[in-house]
């Protein structure tokens, strides 16, 4: 079983809080907010191979205070003064829009992505009753076109709620950022009856059929669990003509399935490091808690032959990476109860963010490959030929057990071939 390390980061967080909204700023004698691991993201020993968990982390313990209060601003970040990421700041960092001044400062940049076509389906467990209204209000907050959005109950009846609120927050994160990166794509939220492997994999099948019927596109899964010996028998779930599957690699050192499946694009995590005074982007580095490494059970697929010196005979993850560090989080609107408290605007990270980001970016790239394998062959072929124009090669920081994986030039086990850079090479 993977060891999930403590994510309390009071020293690193203190620099952010001097510029925070007054209601959330550090008070004398109080420690700054910590990173919270929701119950939905906690894997218990009996869960392995049976139940999956979200790859979601929260900066703080709930909604930004005052809990449940919506934005005092009309367009842009919901509260002024933070340097947390927005759809426009991520579009700026990843060169999806015309590069803007001020180091992609989220309080300054305003241009969102404008692409997207065909379909994206997000797969999650349990029901989010406020999904449509939260997405609509999120779009209005950031000036994003309204979504063509549909909720589908994978098993037929409406699923129950997650009483902790963790899966509902996951669903809000997934749909909001997949849509933000590809606003013109049809968006489906496919809700599994529970977080069991049977229910979630059934929901993946339903989602892939929906996307294929819509002409093709992407399926994003921001959940997983420690690898287990029977996982290879389930890899075929992630195969459907005209569908590319994305899975997050997890929020602690080591490897998670389904991201280790050769039939998905495995998305790891980075940090968007900013000057705490000016908000200017300093550099994008590896996130030290992002999942990655060599699979215990999956063999190296042919698309990774170019990294045999790193992978050996095993499937290596991640393939690509994007912002995931919870101290460089994004704004998410979720008005459901979380741990019995009112929802509202949350600041959220984890590789749960990275997967829908990549799904939306690949959708907007417009190539619509016939399968995940075709997508991955394109990515690794370009990398092997030195055609790295489509990705930022992350060369800084580390990850993995004991911090033993280094982010270096070329492919590495922290960030794969790198983070997105424009719509090329995808």
N, C-alpha and C positions, 0 to 999 in steps of 0.2 A: 504493500500500500504506500502511496505517496505521502510524504510528510508535508503538512501545510504549515508554513512558517508564520510567525507573528508579523503583522503588517503595521504595527504602531510606529508612526514616523513623526513624533512631535517636533524634533529638531528641524527636520526638513520642511515641515509645514509652517513653522513660525514666520518665515519670510513672507508667505502669502498673506498672512492675516493682518498685517499692518495696513493693507490696502483693501480689506474686505468691507462688505456692507456693514454698517454699524451694528445691526442686529446680530451679526455673526462674528464680529471682531473679538479678539481675545481680551478678556477682562483681567485686571490685576489679580494675581494669585491663582488664576485658572490656567490649566494646561490647554494648549490649542487642540482642535479636533484631531481625532485619530481616524485611521482607515478602519471601517467596519466590514466584516465578512458576514453578509446576510446568511440566515439559516439555510436558504435555498442553495447557497454556494458551499456548504459544509458537507464533506463526504464522510459518512460513517463506515466502519469496517464492513458491515453487512450489505452495504450498497454496491460494492464492486461487482460489475457485471449484471446488476439487477436494477439499479436506479441511477439516474444521471443527475448532475447538479449544474446550476448556472455558473458562469465564469464572470461574475459580477462583484464589484467592490464599491463601497460608498465612502466618499470623503465626509467624515462626520458620522453621526448616528441616525440620521434621518433627513427629512426635508430641510432645506436652508431656512433658518428662522427669519421671521415668524412662520412656523409651520403652516402650510396650506395657503399662505398669501401669494396671490399671483403678482405678476410683474408690475412695478410702478412705471416702467418705460413702455413706449409704444412699439418700437422695433429695435432689435439687437439683444444683447445679453439681458436676462431678466432682472439682474441687480447690477448696478455700476460698481466699478472698482476692482473686481476680480480679474485675473488673467486666465480664467478657465476657457477651454476651447468651445467654439461655436461652429456651426456648419460653414460659415464664411471663413473663419480662421483656418479650419482644416483644408478647405478648398485652396486657400492661399498657400499654406505649407506644402501641399501636395501638387501645386502648380496645375490645378484644375481650372483656374480662372486667371485672368491677366494679373501678373504679380503686382501687388500693391505695396505702398510704403509702410513704414512703421513696423517692420519685422513681423508682419502678420498679426499685429496686436488685436486680440479679439474684441477690444472696445473701440477699435477704429475701422477695421475692414468690414465691408458689408455685402460684397458680391458672393452670392451662392452659386453652386453648380446649377446648370440649366438643362442637362441632358436626360437620357433615359428613354427606354422603349421596351416593348414586349412586357415581360413580367419578372417580378421578384417575389418569392415566398419566404417568409420567416416562420420557422417552426419553434414552438415553445409549449410548455405544459400549463394546464389549468386555464381558467378564463379570466380575461381582463375586461370587465364590463365597461370601463371608461376608455378603452383603446381609441375609438373613433373620435370622441370629443377631445381627449388629450392630444391626439395627433393634430387635429384641426387647430387647437389653441397653440401648440408648438409651432406649427407652420405660420400662424399669424404673428407670433412673437418674433420670428426670425425672417419674415418676409418671403416665405417659401410658397410656391403655388400649391393649392389644395390637392390632396391626393385622391386618386381613383383607388379606393381602399375597400377591401372585403375581408370579413372575418369568416373562417371556415372551421366548423367543429369536426375534427378528424374522425371521431367515432360515431358521429350522428347527433346524440344529445349534447346540450351545452355542458361543458366541464364544470366541475366545482371550482370555487376560489381556493387559492393558496392562502391559508389563514395567516401566514407570516407576512404576506405581501411581497415576498422576494421575487416570485415568478411574474407577478404583475409589473413590477419595476423592470424586470428583464424584458418583458414584451414591449413596454413603452420605449426603452432604449433601442431595441432592435428595429421597430417600425419607424421611429423618428429619424434615425441616422441612415437607414437604408433608403428611406424616401428622400432625405435631404441630399444625398449624393446622386440620386437618380429620380428627380421629381416627376418626370414624364412617364415613368414605368408604371404599369399596373402593380399594385401592392396587395399581397395576400398575407394575412396572419392566420396560420394553421395551428389551432390549439389542440394539443393532445389531452386525453382524458386525465392523465396523471404523469408523473415524472419517471414512471417505470420504463425500462428499456423497450418492452413490448409496445407500450402506448406511444412513446416518442418515435420509435422506428416506423410504426404504422403511420404516424403523422408525416414523416418524411416521405413515405410512399404516396400519400395523398397529395402532399405539396408538389412533388415532382410530376405527378400526373397533371395537376392544374397548370403548372408552368409549361409543360410540353404542349398541352392543349391550347395555351395562349400564344403559341409560336416559338417558345423557347425562352431561356433566361437563366435565373440563378435561384438556388435554394440556400438559405443561411441558417446555420445551427450554432447558437452561442452556448453550448452546453456539452457535457461529456463526463468522463470518469476515468479513474485509473485503468490502465490496460489489464486485460484478462485473457486467459488462454483460448476462449471460444470466440474472440472478436473477429477473427478472419472469416468465420462462417456468416457473419452479418454484413461484410463489406459490400455485398451485391445490392443491398438496399440503396446504396448511393450511386446507382447506375441507371440512367434514363436518357434516351436520345434527346439531344438539343438542350440538356440541362447541365449546368456547372454547379457543383456543390462546394460550399465553404463551411469550415468548422474551426472554431477557436481552439487554441492549444492549451488553455488553462492558465491559472493564476498562481502557480507554485512550480518550483523546479521539477523537471521530469516530463513524462509523456502521458497524454490522455488519448483515449479513443472516444469519438471517431476521427479526431484530427490525424491519427496515425494511419488511417485507411489510405491506401493508394488511390482511392476513388474520390477524394476530396482535396480541395486546396486548403492546406493547413495555415492558419493565420496567427502569427505570434504578436508580441507586444513591443512597443517602443515608448520612450518618454519624449515629450516636446518641451525641452528645457528652456525656460524663459528668465530674463533678467527680472528680479523681484521688484525693482523700482520702476523700470520703464515698460515692462511687458514685452520687450523685444525678444524674438526667438533667437536663442544662442546657438543651439544645435539640436538635432534629433539623435538620440542615442538608444541603445538597447535598454529595455526595462528588466531589472535584475530578478523580478519575480515571474516573468513570462515563461510559459511552458515551452519546452524544446528538448531535443535529444534524439537518441536512436531507439527505435521501437524494439520492444522485447519479443514481439511475435510476428510483425509484418516484414516481409522481405523487401529489399530495395527494388522499387519499380524501375522500368527501363528509362523513364524520363529523368531519373537521377543518376544515370551512368556517368554523367560529367562530373559528379561529386563523389565518385567511388573512393577517393583517397580520404574523404571525411566519413562517408556513410558505411563503407565496407559492404557487408551483405544485408544491412538493415535499412528499412525506410527511415529517412531522416526528416525531422520537422523542426521548425516551420518551413514552409515554402516562401512565404512573404510575411510582412509585419506592418502594423499601423499603431497609432496611439492607443495605449492601454493603461499606462501608469495612473493609479487613482489620485496621485498628487498633481497630475496634469490632466484633469478629468474634463468631461463635457457636461453641459446642462441637459437635464432630462426632466420632462414634465410628466408626473404620475400622480394623479389625484386620488388614487385608491389608498386605503389605510395601509400603513407599513408598521408592523409590530404594534398594532392597535392605536397608532398615532396618525393624525391627519397627514395626508400627502401634500404634494405641491412640487416645487422645483428642487430637484436633487442634483448633486455633483457626483458623477459616476465614472468609474474606470473599469479595468479588467479587459481581458481579451474578448469578453462579450461585446465590447465596443468595436474591436478591430475587425471581427468577421462581417457584420453588416456594412461597415464602412467599405471593405473591399468588395463585397457583393455589389453594392451600389456603384462603385467606381468602375468595376469591370462591366456592369450593365451599360453605363454611360459611354464606355469605350466603343461599344457598338459592334464588336466582332462576333459575338454570339457563337462561340465554338460549339461543336457537336457533343462534347462531353468534358468532364473534368480532366481526363487524360489529355485531350487535345489542348485545353487551356494550359495545363502544366508543361506539356511538350513545348509550347510556344515560349513560355517563361524561361524554361531551362535552356532551350536552344539559343535564345537571344543572349542569355547569360554566358553560355559556353563559348559563344563567338565574340564576346566582348561588347555586345550590343546592349548596354545597360542603361540606355536612355530612358527606359520606362520605369526605372526604380532608383530610389536614393540608396546608394550603398552605405549602410550604417557601419561605421568603423570604430565606434566608441562605446565603452562600458562593457558589462559582462552579465551573465546569467548562469543558470544551471546549478546542480549540486555543488556546494562549497564555492559558488561563484567561479567554477572552473571552466565555463565556456566563455571565450572572449569574442567580442564583436570585432571582426577584422575585415580588411579588404576582401571582397568576394563573398562567397557563400559562407555562412556560419550558423551554428545551432541556436543562436539567439534571435536572429532576424531573417534567416533564409537569404534570399537574394536582395532583400531590402524592403523599403516602404515605397508607396506609389510616387511616381513623378510623371505627371501628365497622364494622358490616356493611351500613350504609346506602349507597345510591347505586351499588350494584354489580350 
